[in-house]
Amino acid sequence: MSKYRLDYLDELEAEAIYILREVAGQFEKPALLFSGGKDSITLVHLALKAFRPGKFPFPLVHIDTGHNFEETITYRDEMIARIGEKLIVGNVQDSIDEGKVIEQKGKNASRNALQTVTLLDTIAKHQFDACIGGARRDEEKARAKERIFSVRDEFGQWDPKRQRPELWDIYNGKIHKGENVRVFPISNWTELDVWNYIRRENIPLPTIYFAHQRDCITRNGQLMAASPFLNMDDDDVIERKNVRFRTVGDMTCTAAVESYAFEIDDIIDEIASSKISERGARMDDKVSEAAMEERKKGGYF
């Protein structure tokens, strides 16, 4: 018997690398969807391990709502310059200008839901047959219904009742023309797994993941970063708070949490003791009990 035993993070890493290589082997035009969040950053790190010293067998694709955190866009551009991989950006503003979507009105208006159309148009334009994403099963109950290889029909729609079995880590990428597969290499990871891996691998992150001072308003019981993208009025009171963000998305729907976690060890301790899920800070998930599932059926990642 070998005296060496794999750490559980080694096992998760090996599984994710195996899945990434399966995508490269089974599909003609895959892409890695990159949001600038910690999960997609972890995927890029795993892809570096899977394919270096060669180039990635897929581009990175970012669907830009135009209402992103400045820190996220800065990180994205610096990372692309560092690793030298191809980045494709799909802009929600283009979908608005072309009349394909209508910008929401009102105090809680957000572009987050609009990005589905931009994503599907980007997939169709570049004829991607597989899109890799950083979704995890512990994030939200609709995502827990996904397989590792999750087929979308020719309209980009997902049917949770038509899931393929994945026995013995055998992934079936066979699809009809026009269909595509969403692939989730870190589906079996938890939020804590991701943070422990980031700590072990010393992966740099956007600064908004760590505690910092920021002007905020309280909306629907959540702390939101004061921003020109929010439809603010005289009832909104701006307060300076010590906050960080557990998840990264459109500024209009991503809430902060009060925090003094300035280091990764502090964040890990904070998450371990938290009774609120990571997606609890996403306003778009609070529309209804089935909000995420309905968006996924329409093509949302």
Backbone bond lengths (Angstrom), bond angles and torsions (degrees), N, CA, C in turn:
res aa  C-N    CA-C-N  psi(-1)  N-CA   C-N-CA  omega(-1)  CA-C   N-CA-C  phi
1 M - - - 1.463 - - 1.530 109.34 -
2 S 1.321 116.67 134.98 1.456 120.37 -179.85 1.516 110.34 -67.14
3 K 1.311 115.15 142.92 1.458 119.23 177.40 1.528 111.52 -79.99
4 Y 1.342 116.33 -8.31 1.459 120.27 179.70 1.525 109.98 -94.28
5 R 1.323 115.64 135.10 1.456 121.57 179.42 1.530 108.82 -127.53
6 L 1.319 116.81 131.74 1.453 120.26 -179.54 1.523 110.78 -67.29
7 D 1.316 116.19 134.17 1.451 121.80 169.75 1.532 107.50 -68.82
8 Y 1.350 117.51 155.19 1.466 118.59 -177.79 1.524 111.16 -63.21
9 L 1.333 117.92 -29.11 1.461 119.90 176.26 1.530 111.16 -69.10
10 D 1.321 116.79 -33.34 1.466 120.05 174.78 1.522 110.28 -62.73
11 E 1.327 115.97 -39.86 1.468 120.02 -179.50 1.530 111.20 -67.10
12 L 1.336 116.73 -42.68 1.459 120.22 177.46 1.526 110.71 -64.63
13 E 1.314 116.34 -41.12 1.462 121.12 178.28 1.518 111.08 -62.09
14 A 1.325 116.64 -46.11 1.468 120.87 -178.70 1.525 110.75 -62.04
15 E 1.336 117.07 -41.31 1.466 120.37 178.56 1.526 110.71 -62.60
16 A 1.339 117.04 -45.34 1.466 120.80 -178.23 1.528 111.34 -64.60
17 I 1.329 117.03 -40.72 1.468 120.52 178.57 1.531 110.37 -65.18
18 Y 1.324 116.02 -40.56 1.470 120.55 176.66 1.531 110.56 -59.11
19 I 1.340 117.13 -43.01 1.465 121.18 -179.65 1.527 110.58 -66.01
20 L 1.327 117.42 -43.16 1.464 120.80 178.19 1.528 111.14 -59.88
21 R 1.315 116.26 -40.88 1.472 119.67 179.52 1.525 111.03 -71.21
22 E 1.334 117.57 -32.04 1.464 120.78 174.15 1.531 110.32 -62.75
23 V 1.326 116.37 -41.24 1.468 120.09 178.04 1.527 109.92 -60.89
24 A 1.345 115.82 -46.76 1.463 119.86 -179.95 1.520 111.58 -61.23
25 G 1.335 117.20 -33.78 1.448 120.90 -177.92 1.515 114.51 -81.86
26 Q 1.351 117.40 -29.31 1.456 120.24 -172.69 1.532 114.50 -97.49
27 F 1.323 117.54 -21.75 1.461 119.34 -172.90 1.522 111.70 -116.49
28 E 1.333 114.90 152.34 1.463 120.67 -178.25 1.524 112.71 -87.13
29 K 1.354 116.58 -37.89 1.466 119.27 -176.03 1.530 110.09 -136.40
30 P 1.322 117.08 72.00 1.468 119.44 177.11 1.524 111.33 -81.27
31 A 1.338 115.67 167.72 1.458 122.72 175.77 1.522 108.18 -147.40
32 L 1.305 116.43 153.76 1.465 121.61 175.15 1.518 108.02 -109.44
33 L 1.334 116.41 116.43 1.463 120.57 -179.76 1.526 109.04 -77.54
34 F 1.321 115.38 124.35 1.463 121.42 -174.53 1.525 109.95 -119.51
35 S 1.331 116.22 121.61 1.457 121.10 -178.88 1.516 113.13 -102.65
36 G 1.338 116.86 -15.70 1.462 120.35 -172.38 1.507 112.17 89.44
37 G 1.345 117.02 1.07 1.454 121.23 176.84 1.525 111.40 -87.21
38 K 1.317 115.96 169.84 1.472 121.07 -173.26 1.525 112.33 -62.64
39 D 1.346 117.96 -32.86 1.463 120.15 -178.02 1.528 111.10 -70.68
40 S 1.336 116.92 -44.22 1.467 118.44 178.68 1.523 110.80 -71.66
41 I 1.316 117.75 -29.67 1.464 120.84 174.55 1.531 109.62 -65.24
42 T 1.329 116.18 -40.90 1.466 120.71 175.96 1.522 110.72 -61.87
43 L 1.337 117.45 -39.38 1.468 120.60 177.28 1.528 111.56 -61.81
44 V 1.309 116.94 -41.28 1.467 119.85 178.24 1.526 109.83 -62.34
45 H 1.329 116.82 -42.51 1.472 120.64 178.30 1.531 110.23 -61.28
46 L 1.326 117.07 -41.82 1.462 121.04 177.88 1.527 111.59 -65.50
47 A 1.339 116.45 -37.56 1.465 120.23 177.80 1.523 110.99 -65.63
48 L 1.316 117.21 -36.29 1.465 120.39 175.79 1.530 110.29 -60.53
49 K 1.342 115.92 -41.43 1.462 119.91 178.41 1.527 111.33 -69.97
50 A 1.316 116.34 -32.99 1.468 120.15 -176.12 1.526 112.56 -75.66
51 F 1.345 118.06 -32.87 1.462 119.63 -167.80 1.534 115.67 -123.95
52 R 1.323 118.64 -13.12 1.459 118.23 176.73 1.525 110.14 -68.48
53 P 1.348 118.98 145.69 1.459 127.06 13.31 1.520 114.83 -85.18
54 G 1.323 117.93 4.68 1.455 119.72 178.18 1.516 111.27 -79.66
55 K 1.334 116.29 176.17 1.463 122.34 176.08 1.524 109.31 -82.75
56 F 1.323 115.95 159.26 1.464 120.15 175.11 1.533 109.31 -61.35
57 P 1.337 118.27 142.35 1.471 120.33 175.67 1.526 111.87 -84.68
58 F 1.315 115.92 21.60 1.467 121.13 179.23 1.534 108.61 -158.33
59 P 1.352 116.55 153.87 1.465 119.84 173.43 1.523 110.16 -83.57
60 L 1.321 116.44 165.14 1.457 122.08 168.23 1.528 107.32 -91.35
61 V 1.328 116.81 140.70 1.465 122.02 -179.20 1.522 108.70 -124.98
62 H 1.320 116.11 124.20 1.466 121.02 176.93 1.518 109.03 -116.34
63 I 1.324 116.46 125.06 1.461 121.46 174.01 1.523 106.57 -93.57
64 D 1.316 115.82 107.76 1.466 123.29 -172.05 1.525 109.82 -96.12
65 T 1.331 116.08 114.95 1.469 120.09 179.03 1.521 111.89 -74.03
66 G 1.330 116.87 -17.28 1.457 120.37 -173.87 1.513 112.17 85.23
67 H 1.334 116.16 -6.28 1.466 121.83 179.73 1.523 110.51 -120.66
68 N 1.309 115.65 36.62 1.460 120.66 -179.07 1.521 111.63 -83.31
69 F 1.327 115.32 162.59 1.455 120.56 171.82 1.529 108.23 -67.46
70 E 1.318 115.99 135.61 1.468 120.43 179.93 1.524 111.16 -58.68
71 E 1.344 116.36 -36.64 1.458 120.68 -179.51 1.532 111.70 -62.40
72 T 1.333 116.41 -33.70 1.458 120.85 -179.06 1.530 111.16 -69.78
73 I 1.326 116.20 -44.15 1.466 120.22 179.96 1.534 110.40 -66.33
74 T 1.326 116.35 -40.23 1.468 120.12 177.47 1.521 110.24 -60.94
75 Y 1.340 116.47 -44.98 1.463 120.43 178.88 1.530 110.52 -61.48
76 R 1.330 116.49 -44.92 1.470 120.85 -179.10 1.524 111.38 -56.16
77 D 1.325 115.63 -49.32 1.460 119.81 -175.81 1.529 111.60 -67.56
78 E 1.333 116.40 -38.08 1.471 119.51 178.36 1.524 111.06 -68.30
79 M 1.330 117.21 -37.65 1.459 121.07 179.35 1.529 110.85 -65.92
80 I 1.333 116.98 -44.54 1.463 120.92 179.59 1.527 110.26 -60.98
81 A 1.324 116.57 -41.58 1.466 120.30 178.22 1.525 110.67 -63.82
82 R 1.326 116.58 -35.52 1.467 120.74 -177.38 1.525 112.32 -72.96
83 I 1.338 117.71 -43.02 1.468 119.86 -174.45 1.527 112.58 -92.79
84 G 1.334 117.26 -15.74 1.460 120.48 175.05 1.513 114.98 69.59
85 E 1.327 117.68 31.42 1.466 121.18 178.51 1.534 110.62 -102.11
86 K 1.319 116.49 165.16 1.464 122.19 -177.56 1.526 110.83 -80.10
87 L 1.328 115.92 135.67 1.467 121.69 176.72 1.524 109.15 -120.11
88 I 1.344 116.04 129.64 1.466 122.71 173.03 1.524 107.23 -112.11
89 V 1.323 117.02 129.59 1.466 121.30 -179.81 1.526 109.68 -114.41
90 G 1.332 115.85 124.29 1.451 121.38 171.56 1.517 108.58 -102.23
91 N 1.317 117.97 126.77 1.461 122.05 -173.50 1.528 111.97 -104.11
92 V 1.326 115.59 125.20 1.466 120.63 176.94 1.533 110.05 -61.42
93 Q 1.331 116.56 -33.88 1.468 119.59 179.63 1.525 110.83 -58.00
94 D 1.333 117.59 -36.22 1.469 120.58 177.67 1.527 110.77 -63.28
95 S 1.344 116.18 -40.37 1.469 119.77 178.72 1.523 110.84 -64.43
96 I 1.340 116.22 -36.53 1.469 120.71 177.43 1.529 109.93 -67.18
97 D 1.340 115.54 -47.67 1.473 120.09 -178.21 1.524 112.08 -62.22
98 E 1.344 116.58 -32.44 1.465 120.97 -179.52 1.525 112.80 -83.33
99 G 1.335 117.25 -1.11 1.457 121.89 178.79 1.512 114.65 75.78
100 K 1.329 117.08 16.09 1.466 120.23 -179.40 1.519 112.00 -81.17
101 V 1.318 116.82 -25.10 1.465 122.09 175.64 1.515 108.20 -137.04
102 I 1.317 115.59 157.68 1.460 121.36 179.54 1.522 108.53 -114.68
103 E 1.307 115.41 127.40 1.463 119.39 -179.11 1.524 110.06 -64.36
104 Q 1.318 115.94 136.32 1.457 121.37 -179.67 1.520 111.44 -68.79
105 K 1.315 115.13 154.39 1.464 121.84 177.65 1.531 108.93 -116.63
106 G 1.309 114.77 167.95 1.454 119.16 175.46 1.510 113.26 97.58
107 K 1.315 114.69 175.49 1.467 121.10 -172.79 1.514 112.28 -65.78
108 N 1.329 118.19 -34.34 1.464 121.56 -176.63 1.530 112.49 -100.94
109 A 1.324 116.46 21.92 1.467 120.40 -178.99 1.523 110.94 -60.67
110 S 1.339 115.46 141.23 1.465 121.13 -179.93 1.520 109.02 -148.11
111 R 1.315 115.54 151.20 1.462 120.59 174.87 1.531 111.55 -92.72
112 N 1.295 118.19 -0.91 1.463 120.07 -172.12 1.526 112.13 -58.00
113 A 1.324 116.94 -46.85 1.466 119.94 -178.25 1.528 111.89 -67.61
114 L 1.340 117.22 -25.35 1.459 121.01 -176.95 1.521 112.41 -69.53
115 Q 1.332 116.84 -22.09 1.463 119.00 -173.62 1.534 113.32 -68.97
116 T 1.343 117.51 -15.40 1.464 119.86 177.29 1.526 110.64 -58.97
117 V 1.335 117.14 -45.30 1.469 121.07 -179.86 1.522 110.10 -62.63
118 T 1.332 116.58 -43.03 1.467 120.79 179.77 1.520 110.70 -63.68
119 L 1.329 116.54 -40.67 1.463 120.87 178.18 1.526 110.88 -61.98
120 L 1.335 117.08 -49.52 1.463 120.24 -178.47 1.526 111.39 -63.44
121 D 1.331 117.43 -37.74 1.469 120.49 177.03 1.523 110.98 -65.66
122 T 1.333 116.94 -38.97 1.467 120.88 179.68 1.522 110.50 -67.16
123 I 1.338 116.81 -40.81 1.465 120.77 177.08 1.529 110.15 -61.57
124 A 1.339 116.12 -45.34 1.472 120.16 -178.89 1.527 111.18 -66.77
125 K 1.323 117.50 -42.58 1.465 121.59 -177.93 1.527 111.89 -59.69
126 H 1.345 116.06 -42.20 1.465 120.81 -176.60 1.531 112.61 -97.73
127 Q 1.348 115.91 -0.80 1.465 122.38 177.44 1.538 112.16 56.84
128 F 1.327 115.45 41.99 1.458 119.27 177.02 1.525 109.76 -69.01
129 D 1.324 117.36 133.99 1.463 120.37 177.66 1.526 112.58 -104.85
130 A 1.325 117.34 -5.90 1.460 121.49 174.40 1.522 108.69 -150.29
131 C 1.323 116.93 135.70 1.462 122.28 178.96 1.522 108.49 -124.67
132 I 1.322 115.57 117.62 1.462 122.03 -177.80 1.528 108.77 -88.71
133 G 1.317 116.09 133.22 1.462 119.74 179.76 1.515 112.33 -137.90
134 G 1.318 115.67 165.00 1.456 121.31 -175.02 1.509 115.15 -97.13
135 A 1.335 118.31 20.65 1.459 120.25 179.40 1.526 111.16 -64.11
136 R 1.340 115.36 145.21 1.465 121.63 178.62 1.526 109.49 -124.39
137 R 1.321 115.91 150.21 1.466 120.32 -176.53 1.524 113.03 -67.31
138 D 1.341 117.44 -24.33 1.469 119.08 -176.91 1.524 112.16 -83.88
139 E 1.337 117.58 -5.30 1.459 120.06 -177.14 1.524 112.75 -69.79
140 E 1.337 115.95 -45.72 1.453 120.65 -169.40 1.520 108.35 -161.21
141 K 1.332 117.62 147.42 1.467 120.59 -171.07 1.533 113.21 -64.44
142 A 1.338 118.46 -30.66 1.465 119.21 177.68 1.520 110.24 -67.58
143 R 1.326 117.02 -36.94 1.459 120.26 179.32 1.525 111.18 -70.54
144 A 1.309 116.97 -22.92 1.464 120.21 176.88 1.523 111.59 -69.61
145 K 1.328 117.91 -14.77 1.464 121.83 179.63 1.532 112.47 -85.27
146 E 1.320 116.77 -11.80 1.457 120.69 -175.74 1.527 111.59 -76.23
147 R 1.326 115.86 150.92 1.452 122.03 166.48 1.536 108.11 -88.95
148 I 1.334 116.27 173.73 1.467 120.02 175.00 1.527 109.78 -63.59
149 F 1.344 116.38 -47.39 1.465 122.77 172.13 1.523 106.66 -101.31
150 S 1.322 117.75 110.00 1.458 122.15 -174.45 1.527 109.16 -116.58
151 V 1.325 116.60 113.32 1.468 121.69 -172.36 1.530 111.22 -78.71
152 R 1.335 115.54 137.72 1.464 122.79 171.38 1.529 108.28 -114.03
153 D 1.332 116.27 143.69 1.462 119.25 -178.47 1.529 110.68 -76.55
154 E 1.325 116.08 -174.82 1.466 120.29 -175.31 1.521 112.55 -66.85
155 F 1.331 117.57 -12.03 1.464 121.72 176.06 1.534 111.70 -100.43
156 G 1.322 116.85 6.17 1.459 121.42 -179.93 1.509 113.96 80.12
157 Q 1.339 116.92 10.21 1.458 120.80 -174.82 1.525 112.11 -90.36
158 W 1.314 115.16 151.96 1.464 123.31 -177.79 1.519 109.80 -114.52
159 D 1.328 116.28 130.86 1.457 121.39 176.58 1.527 107.98 -112.26
160 P 1.341 118.44 106.86 1.469 120.37 -177.24 1.518 114.01 -63.18
161 K 1.345 117.85 -15.95 1.465 120.89 -179.45 1.531 112.19 -87.47
162 R 1.326 116.56 -7.31 1.467 120.04 -178.91 1.530 109.51 -117.35
163 Q 1.319 114.83 64.37 1.456 121.19 -179.97 1.525 110.34 -100.70
164 R 1.304 116.14 138.64 1.463 120.36 -179.10 1.533 110.65 -83.92
165 P 1.321 117.12 142.59 1.476 118.98 174.70 1.524 110.37 -67.42
166 E 1.329 116.06 147.43 1.462 121.11 178.45 1.532 108.84 -131.18
167 L 1.332 114.31 72.55 1.457 120.48 -177.66 1.517 110.44 -85.46
168 W 1.320 116.32 141.77 1.466 123.26 175.86 1.536 112.05 55.31
169 D 1.337 115.84 35.29 1.464 121.16 177.28 1.530 112.93 57.74
170 I 1.326 115.76 33.92 1.467 121.14 175.74 1.530 107.58 -100.21
171 Y 1.324 116.44 119.02 1.449 121.55 -174.69 1.524 110.48 -108.97
172 N 1.321 114.90 126.81 1.459 121.86 -175.50 1.524 109.56 -98.96
173 G 1.329 116.45 107.18 1.453 121.27 -179.45 1.515 114.25 -98.80
174 K 1.313 117.77 11.40 1.466 120.51 -178.08 1.536 109.67 -71.69
175 I 1.328 116.23 125.90 1.464 121.18 -179.33 1.522 110.01 -138.59
176 H 1.342 115.08 161.08 1.457 121.12 174.70 1.523 109.44 -85.08
177 K 1.302 116.35 161.35 1.461 121.63 179.12 1.524 109.98 -57.25
178 G 1.308 116.03 131.66 1.459 121.52 179.70 1.510 113.36 96.51
179 E 1.331 117.15 -21.87 1.461 120.15 177.61 1.524 109.73 -81.19
180 N 1.318 116.09 164.12 1.455 120.05 171.67 1.521 108.77 -145.31
181 V 1.306 114.79 165.69 1.466 120.89 -177.92 1.525 108.94 -117.74
182 R 1.316 116.40 132.85 1.463 120.88 170.44 1.523 106.65 -93.39
183 V 1.308 116.82 131.28 1.463 121.66 -173.68 1.528 109.32 -119.26
184 F 1.330 116.28 133.68 1.462 121.77 -175.21 1.527 110.96 -124.09
185 P 1.343 117.78 84.73 1.465 120.64 -175.54 1.519 114.74 -65.94
186 I 1.345 118.23 -24.37 1.464 119.51 179.85 1.529 110.94 -109.24
187 S 1.322 115.51 28.91 1.461 120.17 179.65 1.523 112.44 -58.08
188 N 1.337 117.54 -32.65 1.465 120.84 -177.28 1.528 113.34 -89.36
189 W 1.320 116.97 4.58 1.462 121.26 177.10 1.526 109.94 -89.02
190 T 1.326 116.24 154.91 1.456 121.95 171.23 1.527 108.95 -106.04
191 E 1.310 116.13 171.48 1.471 119.90 176.97 1.524 110.77 -58.33
192 L 1.331 116.25 -41.49 1.467 119.63 178.83 1.527 111.61 -66.15
193 D 1.336 116.63 -37.59 1.477 119.82 176.72 1.525 110.27 -58.17
194 V 1.334 115.73 -44.80 1.463 120.14 -178.77 1.524 110.33 -61.45
195 W 1.325 116.30 -45.25 1.467 119.35 -178.95 1.531 111.55 -67.28
196 N 1.315 117.07 -39.63 1.470 119.13 177.15 1.528 111.37 -64.23
197 Y 1.332 116.23 -36.69 1.464 120.37 178.20 1.526 110.32 -68.80
198 I 1.328 117.19 -43.24 1.457 121.28 177.92 1.527 110.30 -59.18
199 R 1.335 116.06 -41.20 1.470 119.63 178.41 1.523 110.43 -65.09
200 R 1.336 116.74 -45.90 1.460 119.84 -178.24 1.521 112.14 -63.59
201 E 1.340 116.76 -41.42 1.457 121.98 -175.91 1.524 113.26 -87.71
202 N 1.328 115.55 -5.98 1.469 120.93 -179.90 1.530 111.19 56.12
203 I 1.326 115.91 50.29 1.463 122.41 -177.63 1.532 109.13 -85.23
204 P 1.322 118.79 124.99 1.476 120.23 177.75 1.524 111.28 -70.00
205 L 1.333 115.94 148.74 1.460 122.19 -177.84 1.523 110.31 -132.50
206 P 1.338 117.52 161.03 1.468 119.79 171.16 1.526 110.33 -59.23
207 T 1.300 116.71 146.68 1.462 121.52 -173.80 1.530 113.28 -65.39
208 I 1.330 117.97 -20.59 1.469 118.95 -176.44 1.526 112.57 -68.22
209 Y 1.331 118.44 -13.09 1.458 120.47 176.90 1.522 112.10 -74.76
210 F 1.322 116.76 -15.06 1.458 121.22 -177.70 1.531 109.41 -109.39
211 A 1.323 115.95 153.31 1.461 121.00 -176.47 1.525 111.08 -58.80
212 H 1.318 115.28 135.69 1.459 122.25 178.98 1.525 107.78 -157.45
213 Q 1.303 116.69 166.25 1.452 120.83 177.79 1.524 109.55 -89.18
214 R 1.346 115.46 136.40 1.469 120.12 -177.77 1.520 109.40 -152.36
215 D 1.320 116.27 145.62 1.460 121.01 173.22 1.521 108.83 -72.52
216 C 1.326 116.52 128.42 1.470 121.65 -176.71 1.517 110.58 -133.98
217 I 1.320 114.69 158.77 1.457 121.96 167.23 1.526 108.00 -123.45
218 T 1.320 116.51 158.10 1.462 120.56 175.97 1.521 108.64 -100.59
219 R 1.339 115.79 122.38 1.461 120.60 -178.83 1.520 108.81 -136.42
220 N 1.320 115.79 127.10 1.469 121.78 -178.76 1.534 111.29 52.23
221 G 1.333 115.27 37.25 1.454 120.41 177.60 1.515 115.02 79.22
222 Q 1.345 117.69 4.99 1.461 122.10 -177.21 1.527 110.06 -119.59
223 L 1.334 115.59 148.48 1.458 121.14 175.37 1.523 109.58 -83.84
224 M 1.323 116.66 120.50 1.456 121.84 179.23 1.523 109.36 -115.24
225 A 1.317 116.44 140.14 1.459 120.47 176.58 1.525 109.41 -64.64
226 A 1.327 116.60 125.87 1.462 120.16 176.52 1.518 108.67 -62.31
227 S 1.309 115.78 125.88 1.462 119.93 -171.39 1.517 109.41 -152.92
228 P 1.335 117.50 149.69 1.471 119.55 175.05 1.527 112.53 -64.89
229 F 1.340 117.16 -13.63 1.460 120.42 178.89 1.529 112.10 -79.78
230 L 1.333 117.23 -18.22 1.463 121.00 177.36 1.525 109.12 -83.77
231 N 1.314 116.31 139.42 1.464 120.33 175.28 1.527 108.20 -83.12
232 M 1.325 115.50 89.53 1.453 121.26 -175.00 1.526 110.52 -94.49
233 D 1.344 115.76 152.51 1.464 120.90 176.52 1.526 109.09 -136.01
234 D 1.328 116.26 -171.25 1.467 120.60 -175.12 1.522 112.93 -66.49
235 D 1.327 117.25 -18.26 1.471 119.83 179.76 1.526 112.26 -78.69
236 D 1.316 116.96 -16.50 1.466 120.56 -178.96 1.525 110.33 -82.38
237 V 1.316 115.38 122.16 1.460 121.79 -179.47 1.529 108.63 -104.27
238 I 1.317 116.12 122.01 1.464 120.50 -179.84 1.523 109.66 -85.42
239 E 1.337 115.57 127.04 1.454 121.77 178.67 1.526 109.80 -127.64
240 R 1.311 116.13 143.73 1.462 121.55 176.51 1.519 108.35 -84.81
241 K 1.340 116.68 121.52 1.462 120.79 -175.63 1.524 110.64 -129.64
242 N 1.323 115.00 154.78 1.464 121.29 169.10 1.521 106.78 -89.03
243 V 1.332 117.77 111.72 1.468 121.10 -174.01 1.517 110.49 -139.23
244 R 1.318 114.23 168.20 1.453 122.52 166.30 1.529 106.94 -147.38
245 F 1.343 116.30 171.15 1.459 121.29 -179.23 1.522 109.28 -117.00
246 R 1.346 116.44 130.74 1.471 120.78 178.64 1.520 111.50 -84.47
247 T 1.316 115.89 -23.57 1.458 121.35 179.92 1.519 108.19 -139.17
248 V 1.304 117.32 153.47 1.466 121.37 -176.23 1.519 109.22 -118.02
249 G 1.303 116.53 127.51 1.463 121.33 178.16 1.513 109.31 -157.45
250 D 1.311 116.03 -157.93 1.456 122.47 175.78 1.533 108.68 -59.56
251 M 1.335 117.14 136.43 1.466 120.68 -177.37 1.520 112.79 -62.27
252 T 1.342 117.26 -22.13 1.458 120.66 -177.28 1.516 113.27 -79.46
253 C 1.338 117.73 -10.99 1.473 118.97 -177.84 1.524 112.94 -133.01
254 T 1.332 117.49 5.24 1.462 120.70 -177.75 1.516 109.71 -107.80
255 A 1.323 116.13 114.49 1.460 121.40 -177.56 1.518 111.20 -91.26
256 A 1.322 115.17 153.92 1.462 122.31 176.21 1.528 109.37 -95.93
257 V 1.320 115.04 165.45 1.469 120.88 171.59 1.522 107.32 -123.26
258 E 1.322 115.68 140.46 1.462 118.62 175.64 1.519 108.37 -65.00
259 S 1.323 116.56 134.55 1.457 118.98 -172.52 1.529 110.81 -161.76
260 Y 1.333 113.20 150.44 1.467 121.14 171.48 1.530 108.85 -122.47
261 A 1.328 115.50 28.01 1.466 120.91 179.49 1.525 108.77 -87.15
262 F 1.329 115.90 95.00 1.461 121.32 -177.05 1.521 112.71 -91.59
263 E 1.327 117.38 -15.94 1.459 122.31 -178.00 1.528 109.64 -125.39
264 I 1.321 116.98 161.88 1.467 120.61 -178.13 1.522 111.67 -60.48
265 D 1.329 117.84 -40.96 1.467 119.89 179.29 1.521 110.93 -59.25
266 D 1.338 116.70 -38.74 1.465 121.01 177.96 1.530 110.60 -65.05
267 I 1.345 116.65 -40.16 1.468 121.05 179.78 1.527 110.43 -64.31
268 I 1.322 116.03 -43.89 1.469 120.35 -179.88 1.533 110.42 -61.53
269 D 1.328 116.93 -43.17 1.473 120.23 177.19 1.522 110.67 -63.51
270 E 1.319 116.84 -39.53 1.466 121.63 -179.10 1.520 111.09 -64.72
271 I 1.342 116.84 -45.01 1.462 120.97 -179.40 1.526 110.84 -66.27
272 A 1.325 116.46 -40.34 1.469 120.75 -178.27 1.521 111.77 -61.49
273 S 1.315 117.17 -29.12 1.466 120.67 -177.94 1.523 112.85 -99.49
274 S 1.342 117.07 -3.56 1.460 120.16 -176.85 1.529 111.32 -76.13
275 K 1.324 115.60 144.19 1.461 121.61 176.78 1.533 110.98 -106.67
276 I 1.319 116.56 5.04 1.466 122.32 179.19 1.510 108.32 -111.78
277 S 1.334 117.04 133.68 1.458 120.28 -179.19 1.523 110.70 -70.22
278 E 1.308 114.85 162.63 1.463 120.99 178.52 1.521 111.09 -57.63
279 R 1.346 117.78 -43.61 1.461 121.45 -178.24 1.519 111.68 -74.58
280 G 1.332 117.54 -3.89 1.455 120.46 174.96 1.510 112.66 -64.61
281 A 1.330 116.43 -15.26 1.463 121.21 178.68 1.522 112.12 -97.23
282 R 1.346 117.60 13.03 1.460 120.92 178.75 1.523 109.46 -109.94
283 M 1.332 116.00 111.74 1.463 121.20 -177.07 1.520 111.82 -62.02
284 D 1.334 117.60 -31.38 1.463 120.71 -175.86 1.519 112.35 -68.99
285 D 1.337 117.44 -19.45 1.458 120.38 178.98 1.525 112.14 -82.99
286 K 1.330 117.40 -6.34 1.459 120.99 -174.67 1.529 112.71 -98.85
287 V 1.337 116.21 5.16 1.463 119.79 -179.34 1.523 110.54 -62.47
288 S 1.329 117.03 -43.02 1.458 122.59 177.18 1.518 108.56 -159.73
289 E 1.327 116.54 171.63 1.460 121.19 179.30 1.528 111.29 -61.88
290 A 1.333 115.97 -30.60 1.465 120.27 -176.43 1.526 112.09 -107.95
291 A 1.345 117.34 22.80 1.464 120.39 -174.38 1.517 112.44 -57.12
292 M 1.324 117.33 -49.70 1.460 120.37 -177.51 1.523 111.01 -65.29
293 E 1.333 117.08 -43.39 1.459 119.31 -177.58 1.524 111.18 -62.74
294 E 1.323 117.36 -40.63 1.461 119.96 179.63 1.529 110.74 -64.73
295 R 1.339 117.49 -39.35 1.459 120.14 178.47 1.529 110.61 -66.88
296 K 1.333 116.36 -38.95 1.464 119.54 -179.97 1.525 110.86 -65.34
297 K 1.336 116.58 -38.38 1.469 119.21 178.56 1.516 111.26 -62.81
298 G 1.346 116.11 -27.25 1.456 119.81 -179.70 1.518 114.15 -89.34
299 G 1.351 117.04 -2.11 1.455 119.26 176.96 1.508 115.16 119.84
300 Y 1.324 118.25 -4.96 1.461 122.29 177.70 1.523 109.42 -63.61
301 F 1.338 116.58 151.05 1.456 117.86 -176.30 1.518 111.40 -75.65
